[in-house]
Amino acid sequence: MIKTPCLGVQGQNPDHIFWVNRLASEMPMTNAHELVERARMFEERAERATDPISRQHYREMAAHYRALSMEHRETERELEH
């Protein structure tokens, strides 16, 4: 099981996110471009953060998504061969 974020249900705050358990087979495949975009988003948040703890957290998240995008690309290349 994997915990994934889901948007709030109809009638609730649209910004509300909750976590649900899903099987890996139920997860949509994310492409490397989406992961790079998430990394960019976290870098922007890091630049705007006013406190050092948040800034560091956002930079770590950006690095995490960049690493995931590289792994994703490597997996795609392996599957092509």
C-alpha positions as CSV (number, residue, x, y, z in Angstrom):
1,M,0.0,0.0,0.0
2,I,1.1,3.5,-0.8
3,K,-0.2,6.7,0.8
4,T,-1.2,9.3,-1.8
5,P,-2.7,12.8,-1.5
6,C,-6.2,13.3,-2.7
7,L,-8.1,16.5,-3.1
8,G,-11.0,17.2,-0.8
9,V,-14.5,15.8,-1.7
10,Q,-17.3,17.9,-3.1
11,G,-18.6,20.4,-0.6
12,Q,-15.4,20.6,1.3
13,N,-12.6,23.1,1.1
14,P,-11.0,22.6,-2.3
15,D,-7.6,23.3,-0.8
16,H,-8.0,20.4,1.6
17,I,-5.8,17.4,0.9
18,F,-6.1,14.1,2.7
19,W,-4.1,10.9,2.4
20,V,-5.5,7.5,1.2
21,N,-3.9,4.1,0.9
22,R,-3.6,2.8,-2.6
23,L,-2.0,-0.1,-4.3
24,A,1.0,0.7,-6.5
25,S,-0.9,-0.7,-9.4
26,E,-3.6,2.0,-8.9
27,M,-1.1,4.8,-9.0
28,P,-1.0,6.9,-12.2
29,M,2.4,6.9,-13.9
30,T,4.2,10.2,-13.4
31,N,6.5,11.3,-16.2
32,A,9.9,12.8,-15.7
33,H,8.7,16.2,-16.9
34,E,6.1,16.4,-14.1
35,L,8.7,15.5,-11.5
36,V,11.1,18.2,-12.8
37,E,8.2,20.7,-12.6
38,R,7.5,19.8,-9.0
39,A,11.2,20.3,-8.3
40,R,11.1,23.7,-9.8
41,M,8.0,24.6,-7.7
42,F,9.8,23.6,-4.5
43,E,12.9,25.7,-5.5
44,E,10.6,28.7,-6.0
45,R,9.1,28.1,-2.5
46,A,12.6,27.8,-1.1
47,E,13.5,31.2,-2.5
48,R,10.3,32.8,-1.1
49,A,10.6,31.1,2.4
50,T,11.4,33.5,5.2
51,D,12.6,31.0,7.8
52,P,15.7,28.8,7.3
53,I,13.9,25.6,8.3
54,S,11.2,26.0,5.6
55,R,13.8,27.0,3.1
56,Q,15.9,23.9,3.8
57,H,12.8,21.6,3.7
58,Y,11.8,23.0,0.3
59,R,15.3,22.6,-1.1
60,E,15.4,19.0,0.1
61,M,12.0,18.3,-1.5
62,A,13.3,19.9,-4.8
63,A,16.4,17.6,-4.7
64,H,14.2,14.6,-4.0
65,Y,12.0,15.3,-7.0
66,R,15.0,15.9,-9.2
67,A,16.4,12.5,-8.1
68,L,13.1,10.8,-8.8
69,S,13.0,12.3,-12.3
70,M,16.5,10.9,-13.1
71,E,15.4,7.5,-11.8
72,H,12.3,7.7,-13.9
73,R,14.3,8.5,-17.0
74,E,16.7,5.6,-16.4
75,T,13.8,3.2,-15.9
76,E,12.2,4.4,-19.2
77,R,15.5,3.8,-21.0
78,E,15.7,0.3,-19.6
79,L,12.2,-0.5,-20.7
80,E,12.9,0.7,-24.2
81,H,15.7,-1.9,-24.6
